[in-house]
Amino acid sequence: MKKLIILLLFSFLFINCTSTTDNKAYTTEYNMTTDENWSIEHVSYPQNKVIYYSNLNTNNFRENINIITEMVGNEVNLDEYIQLSIKGLSAIPNFKIYEREATELQGKPAYFIDYEMEYNQNMQRNLQYFLIENGVAYIITFTSDLEDFEKTKEHALRAMNSFRLNP
């Protein structure tokens, strides 16, 4: 449980790395395409290989999408994972869910959450997809400050919906 909460909190961090201008990123596990207004940063964290940053921001916070992976094995199904995730998220100050629903991503069962929370004394809005495939949880998170959320939301959703697991 602690590991899950730490991974979820890590998915909200703003990380500085070297940027590339390509709008499509591949790892051995997955790929995702963004609009030309996003940049991709390849990172070397065990659960996170790529972070996408929006160039549409109007303030000091750069909206971002990151993909976290977690080995969950076959012991945890998507419903259980979502319940644990929401329980962990609910411990964050000013956590408020706007929408949550079972859905599909790449034709596979997934879960979507739209929520707001406080992080470092700033309010943020997050869109998050959860998918479990072959014992691996994929958590795709868009993070925005409230000021730029509506401006970047559709760009982020287009990118997140392009997420594909590699065969």
C-alpha positions as CSV (number, residue, x, y, z in Angstrom):
1,M,0.0,0.0,0.0
2,K,2.8,2.4,0.9
3,K,4.5,1.6,-2.4
4,L,1.3,2.4,-4.3
5,I,0.9,5.7,-2.5
6,I,4.5,6.7,-3.2
7,L,4.2,5.8,-6.9
8,L,1.0,7.8,-7.2
9,L,2.5,10.8,-5.5
10,F,5.6,10.5,-7.6
11,S,3.4,10.7,-10.7
12,F,2.5,14.3,-9.8
13,L,6.0,15.5,-9.5
14,F,7.5,18.1,-11.9
15,I,10.8,16.6,-13.1
16,N,13.5,18.5,-15.0
17,C,15.4,16.5,-17.6
18,T,16.8,16.9,-21.1
19,S,14.1,17.6,-23.7
20,T,13.6,16.3,-27.2
21,T,11.3,17.8,-29.8
22,D,9.9,14.6,-31.2
23,N,6.1,14.2,-30.5
24,K,6.1,10.5,-30.3
25,A,7.8,8.3,-27.8
26,Y,8.4,4.6,-27.6
27,T,9.6,2.3,-24.9
28,T,9.8,-1.4,-25.2
29,E,6.5,-1.6,-23.4
30,Y,4.3,1.2,-24.8
31,N,4.0,4.3,-27.0
32,M,2.0,7.5,-27.0
33,T,1.7,10.4,-29.4
34,T,1.2,14.0,-28.4
35,D,0.4,17.2,-30.4
36,E,3.3,19.3,-31.6
37,N,2.8,21.6,-28.6
38,W,4.3,19.0,-26.3
39,S,7.9,18.0,-25.7
40,I,9.1,14.6,-24.6
41,E,11.7,13.9,-22.0
42,H,13.3,10.5,-21.6
43,V,14.1,9.7,-18.0
44,S,15.7,6.8,-16.2
45,Y,13.5,6.0,-13.3
46,P,12.6,2.4,-12.7
47,Q,8.8,2.9,-13.1
48,N,8.9,6.0,-15.4
49,K,10.6,6.2,-18.7
50,V,9.0,9.1,-20.5
51,I,7.4,12.4,-19.4
52,Y,5.5,14.7,-21.8
53,Y,5.5,18.4,-21.1
54,S,3.0,20.9,-22.5
55,N,4.3,24.0,-24.1
56,L,0.9,25.7,-23.8
57,N,1.3,26.9,-20.3
58,T,0.8,30.5,-19.3
59,N,2.6,30.4,-15.9
60,N,5.5,28.7,-14.1
61,F,3.9,25.3,-13.9
62,R,4.4,23.0,-17.0
63,E,1.4,20.7,-17.5
64,N,2.6,17.2,-18.0
65,I,1.7,13.6,-18.7
66,N,3.7,10.8,-17.2
67,I,3.3,7.0,-17.4
68,I,4.1,5.0,-14.3
69,T,4.3,1.2,-14.3
70,E,4.1,-1.0,-11.3
71,M,4.4,-4.8,-11.1
72,V,1.3,-6.0,-9.5
73,G,1.3,-9.7,-10.5
74,N,-1.9,-11.6,-10.9
75,E,-3.0,-11.1,-7.3
76,V,-4.6,-7.7,-7.9
77,N,-7.3,-7.0,-10.5
78,L,-8.2,-3.6,-11.9
79,D,-11.1,-3.0,-9.5
80,E,-9.0,-3.7,-6.4
81,Y,-6.2,-1.6,-7.8
82,I,-8.6,1.4,-8.3
83,Q,-10.0,1.1,-4.8
84,L,-6.4,1.1,-3.3
85,S,-5.5,4.0,-5.5
86,I,-8.5,6.1,-4.6
87,K,-7.9,5.3,-0.9
88,G,-4.3,6.5,-1.3
89,L,-5.3,9.6,-3.2
90,S,-8.0,10.5,-0.7
91,A,-5.3,11.1,1.9
92,I,-4.0,14.1,-0.2
93,P,-5.2,17.5,1.0
94,N,-8.3,18.9,-0.8
95,F,-8.8,15.7,-2.8
96,K,-12.0,15.9,-4.8
97,I,-13.2,13.6,-7.5
98,Y,-15.1,15.1,-10.5
99,E,-15.6,12.0,-12.5
100,R,-14.7,8.3,-12.2
101,E,-15.7,5.5,-14.6
102,A,-14.8,2.2,-16.0
103,T,-13.8,2.6,-19.6
104,E,-11.5,1.1,-22.2
105,L,-8.1,2.0,-23.4
106,Q,-6.7,0.3,-26.5
107,G,-9.8,-2.0,-26.3
108,K,-8.8,-3.2,-22.9
109,P,-10.6,-2.7,-19.6
110,A,-9.4,0.6,-17.9
111,Y,-10.5,3.1,-15.4
112,F,-10.6,6.9,-15.6
113,I,-10.5,9.4,-12.8
114,D,-10.8,13.2,-13.1
115,Y,-9.8,14.9,-9.8
116,E,-8.5,17.9,-8.0
117,M,-5.9,18.0,-5.2
118,E,-3.5,20.2,-3.4
119,Y,0.2,19.7,-4.0
120,N,2.9,21.9,-2.5
121,Q,0.2,24.4,-1.5
122,N,-1.0,24.7,-5.1
123,M,-4.3,23.3,-6.5
124,Q,-3.9,20.9,-9.4
125,R,-6.3,19.1,-11.6
126,N,-5.5,15.5,-12.8
127,L,-6.8,13.2,-15.4
128,Q,-5.7,9.6,-14.8
129,Y,-6.1,6.3,-16.7
130,F,-5.4,2.9,-15.1
131,L,-4.8,-0.2,-17.1
132,I,-3.5,-3.6,-15.9
133,E,-2.0,-6.0,-18.5
134,N,0.1,-9.1,-17.8
135,G,0.6,-8.3,-14.2
136,V,1.7,-4.7,-14.9
137,A,-0.3,-1.6,-13.9
138,Y,0.0,1.4,-16.2
139,I,-0.9,4.7,-14.6
140,I,-1.2,7.5,-17.2
141,T,-1.5,10.8,-15.5
142,F,-2.1,14.4,-16.8
143,T,-1.3,17.0,-14.2
144,S,-2.2,20.7,-14.6
145,D,-2.6,23.7,-12.4
146,L,-6.2,25.0,-12.3
147,E,-5.4,28.1,-14.4
148,D,-4.3,26.2,-17.5
149,F,-6.5,23.0,-17.1
150,E,-9.2,23.9,-19.6
151,K,-6.6,25.1,-22.1
152,T,-4.6,21.9,-22.1
153,K,-7.2,19.3,-21.2
154,E,-8.2,18.3,-24.8
155,H,-4.6,18.1,-25.9
156,A,-3.8,15.8,-23.0
157,L,-6.9,13.6,-23.5
158,R,-5.9,13.1,-27.2
159,A,-2.4,12.0,-26.2
160,M,-3.6,9.8,-23.4
161,N,-6.1,8.1,-25.7
162,S,-3.3,7.3,-28.1
163,F,-1.5,5.2,-25.5
164,R,-0.7,1.7,-26.9
165,L,1.0,-1.3,-25.4
166,N,3.6,-2.7,-27.7
167,P,3.0,-6.4,-28.8
